Amino acid sequence: MYTVYKITNNINNRYYIGVHKTSDPHDSYMGSGLAIKRAIESYGIDNFTKDILFVSETRETSYNKEKEMISECMDDPLCYNISYGGDGGWDYYNERMRPHRTNPMKDPSTARKNLEARKKNETPESIEHRSKVGRANIKKAIEYNTGRKRPRQSTIMQEKSAFKYLWEDKELMRDKLSSWFSVVSPDGKVYTTNRLQEFCKDMGITYVSVWNTCRTGKAVTKGKAKGWICTTIPN
């Protein structure tokens, strides 16, 4: 069966929605998203709870439900999700991330056996020869590609990438994974941002000085940023 689940950070109420294929809806699986994994490492798994929102016997129905739910809350700053869903889990991993399984020669176990066999027959001369060939090929590649622009190849790579959604939502992903800061001006006004450098530029104050206050805990004492202080907001 497939479950659509919601994992909630009990400390700051942030949450993550995902799909999981399982025979036990209440197993110990706690998501595989980048942001939720980072949060669990920071706060500890005991500070998170999982709720089952939807159960289905079909993969398509579950992923459509997940996409629907995430679409409703993607703009919520409390949401850990960095993509709109619709794919993921072990099915996605096996079908998209491990296409070499259809080619025995690219299977990790086959590659490992070939490597072990090659090592048995290696000599210092063969190692040196392989190193020379490798260096020569790298030099040729550098000489050939220096100054060349290949927008078409870049587009093809993005379209074929199993992480295509990361290209499409890279700005959103950066927002989700960036550190958030609470910045207080000399007159006591509080600002919240996850673009501290850009914020400082807009305010006409020195970024390094303000950022250092996160470490010292003391307001800036001189310069353009005098009186400003900044603290990091935990994810």
Secondary structure, DSSP 8 states (H G I E B T S, - for coil): -EEEEEEEETTT--EEEEEEE-S-TTSS-----HHHHHHHHHH-GGGEEEEEEEEES-HHHHHHHHHHHHHHHTT-TTB---S--S--HHHHIIIII-GGGG-GGGSHHHHHHHHHHHHHT--HHHHHHHHHHHHHHHHHHHHHHTT---HHHHHHHHHH-TTHHHHHTHHHHHHHHS-EEEEE-TTS-EEEES-HHHHHHHHT--HHHHHHHHHH-S---SSTTTT-EEEEE--
